Amino acid sequence: TIRIVNTQTRSVERVLYSHTTSVNVLDLISSNLLISGSNGGSIRIWDLTSGVNIKEFVPNQGAIRSVHILNTTCNYKIVRFFYNFSFIEDNFLVNILIYINS
């Protein structure tokens, strides 16, 4: 569960339900798109305006431990997720290319 909180009023404005395990990573792709990764290995993209889970990826490689968004000069963003984050050989990397309609 992800809770969007208004920091001025400290009230919960929206709750995003869909992950079935704990959420380990969050990052903003754009002003209204959030990306999240869970302990169960699922990756979700959320529309913050509506609260809708607009895309789900489940590579089934283990817990998501890190996310990094690479900005590009066009409307595409490269999102990198690392599973089982350590500097040992069992790391696994997932790259996702996302188009942002401006």
C-alpha positions in Angstrom: 0.0 0.0 0.0 1.2 3.5 -0.9 -0.2 6.5 0.8 0.0 10.0 -0.8 0.1 12.5 2.0 -0.4 16.3 1.9 2.6 17.5 3.9 0.9 20.8 4.8 -2.3 19.3 6.3 -0.7 15.9 7.1 -3.8 14.2 5.7 -3.9 11.2 3.4 -5.1 12.3 0.0 -5.0 9.0 -1.8 -4.2 5.4 -1.1 -2.7 3.2 -3.9 -3.6 -0.5 -3.5 -2.2 -3.2 -5.6 1.1 -4.5 -4.3 0.6 -7.6 -2.2 4.0 -7.3 -0.5 5.9 -4.4 1.0 6.9 -1.5 -1.3 10.7 -1.1 -1.3 11.2 1.7 -3.9 9.3 4.7 -5.2 10.3 7.4 -7.8 8.5 10.0 -9.9 8.7 9.5 -13.6 6.9 12.8 -14.3 4.7 15.2 -12.3 1.8 12.8 -12.4 3.4 9.4 -12.8 4.8 7.3 -10.0 6.7 4.1 -10.3 7.0 1.5 -7.5 8.8 -1.8 -6.8 7.9 -4.3 -4.2 9.5 -7.1 -2.1 7.5 -9.6 -4.2 9.2 -8.4 -7.4 6.4 -6.5 -9.0 6.9 -3.1 -10.7 3.9 -0.8 -11.1 3.3 2.6 -12.8 0.6 4.8 -11.2 -1.3 7.8 -12.4 -1.3 10.1 -9.4 -4.2 12.2 -10.7 -6.6 9.2 -10.7 -4.8 6.8 -8.4 -5.0 4.1 -11.1 -2.4 1.4 -11.5 -1.8 1.9 -15.3 0.9 -0.7 -15.9 2.3 -3.7 -14.1 5.5 -5.7 -14.8 6.3 -8.9 -12.9 9.7 -10.3 -14.0 9.7 -12.7 -11.1 13.3 -12.3 -10.3 13.1 -11.5 -6.6 12.7 -8.4 -4.4 13.1 -5.0 -6.1 15.9 -3.2 -4.2 16.7 -0.1 -6.3 15.2 2.1 -9.0 17.0 4.7 -11.2 15.4 6.8 -13.8 17.6 8.0 -16.7 16.3 11.2 -18.2 16.6 11.6 -21.9 16.2 14.6 -24.2 12.9 13.3 -25.7 9.6 12.0 -24.3 11.2 8.6 -23.4 12.6 7.7 -20.0 14.7 4.6 -19.2 13.9 3.1 -15.8 16.3 0.6 -14.3 15.4 -1.7 -11.5 17.8 -3.9 -9.6 16.8 -7.1 -7.8 18.5 -8.5 -4.8 20.6 -5.4 -4.5 24.2 -6.3 -3.6 27.5 -6.1 -5.4 27.7 -9.9 -5.8 27.0 -11.8 -9.0 23.3 -12.5 -8.1 22.2 -9.0 -9.1 19.6 -8.8 -11.8 18.8 -5.7 -13.8 15.6 -4.8 -15.6 15.4 -1.9 -18.1 12.0 -0.4 -19.0 11.5 2.2 -21.7 8.6 4.5 -20.9 7.0 7.1 -23.2 5.8 10.2 -21.5 3.0 12.0 -23.5 3.6 15.7 -22.8 
